[in-house]
Amino acid sequence: MSGKEIESYTKGEALLDSSSSGSSYPAGTDWIAIVNTKSGGQGGKELLAKFAEHKILPEDQVFGLIPEGPEAAVQKWAEDPERYKLVVCGGDGTVGWVLSVAEKLTDSAPPVVGVIPLGTGNDLARVFGWGGGYSGEDLKKLMKKFAKAKTMLLDRWLVDVQPLQESDTETKAKIAKAHSTDHSESDDSDDEDEDEEVSAGKGKEAEPDTEEVDLTHLLKDGPKAQTHIMNNYFSIGVDAEIALSFHKMREANTKLFQSQLVNKGWYSALGAKTILKPHRAIRRSVLLEVDGKEIKIPRKVRGILVLNMPSYASGTQPWGNKREAQYKDPAINDGVIEVLGLKSALHLARIQTHTSAGKGVRLAQGKSITLTVRHPLPAQVDGEPWMMAVGTVTITHANQAHLLYNVKAKDAEKKELLLNGARADA
């Protein structure tokens, strides 16, 4: 990812020197490697074997994540958190899993984590300079890069999912309230090439819809509440539909998903299939509030994306780097997240292929996001999808993680500047 592509995410005092010089960890620092052997097809198993074959670390400091989970590795780290740093080998979901387990098992400060990317998207690794996928680099050289890395803060967000309850009169009132004057099931006549952006935080109240919503059947034996920690993104609607289809297919046919390249091929195929399906305007199904203000969703939008980082869906930049007066320069550590609209699966494809029309519809920035969902819709957090029931999703700041930043990456100095508080063109 070039410095220009990442140009938007800037603010915040997020750089933590890992030694007095700010360039390397003190002598004697040890590492714990956690390898997800299910990530990257056979890549995880091969990497685990490399750690053993080349004696990169002592045997008791290398852990396979499957089937045991990360608890044993995290307990090892907790024995001496000042001494140990973690190297997590897997996708973004694996990194999030390890961070969440560490938070539950100890009251210590969060672990410092480096990433060897083995997943499909690997956006965390991209942002922090470790690339979009491990390609067989010499592990001893890679561990030297981790030793020279700097530590950067990353916001983490609590995603609270609450299905509708009988006693929740406020949510029922919001669900019954319409947010659109558009009653069509889809707007296939919309010009997908049209660039459309709306102002943030206006709090304009949408006109009422005459559609009746029958809530009776939704209150019987409904889904349970759930919480997630978001490091990268939350989405609901068209892109989450693709993620849910991919998840179901992979669970049913694990042998078809044996490498990062194959996984991306299947994902693209499911995306192409989704392009052909009509989708209702998301504003007919979702009420969006940012910092307590209702945000009007354009009629064209078919999905909502909430971003914590500049990189999404394997390195794309849906927010873009265009400066506008109503928006602050985004950052990965400023306690603010960005909210965008996706107009269709085709629009998503254009974002992923970096075309001139490949930017999301900017909707808002804020510290607290609430979505009231009045029809079941696919949703996802960091690539983990589910079918969202009628109810609410609330996103608020949880804490911050400590991620290692590769000072040896291409354009590292420029990227570091951009991520931590200064625009290159400022």
Buried (B, 14 or more C-beta within 10 A) or exposed (E): BEBEBBBBBBBBEBBEEBBEEEEBBEEEBBBBBBBBBBBBBEBBBBBBEBBEEEEBBEEEBBBBBBEEBBBBBBEBBBEEBEEBBBBBBBBBBBBBBBBBBBBEBBEEEBBBBBBBBBBBBBBBBBBBBBBBBBEEEEBEEBBEBBBBBBBBBBBBBBBBBBBBBEEBEEBBEBBBBBBBEBEEEBBEEBEEEEEBBBBBBEEEEBEEBEEEBEBEEBBEEBBEEEEBBBBBBBBBBBBBBBBBBBBEBBEEEEEEBEBBEEBBEBBEBBBEEBBEEEBBBBBBBBBBBBBEBBBBBBBBBBBBBBBBBBBBBBBBBBBBBEEEEEBBBBBBBBBBBBBBBBBBBBBBBBBBEEEEBBBBBBBBBBBBBBBBBBBBBBBBBBBBBBEBBBBBBBBBBBBBBBBBBBBEBEBBEBBBBBBBBEBBEE
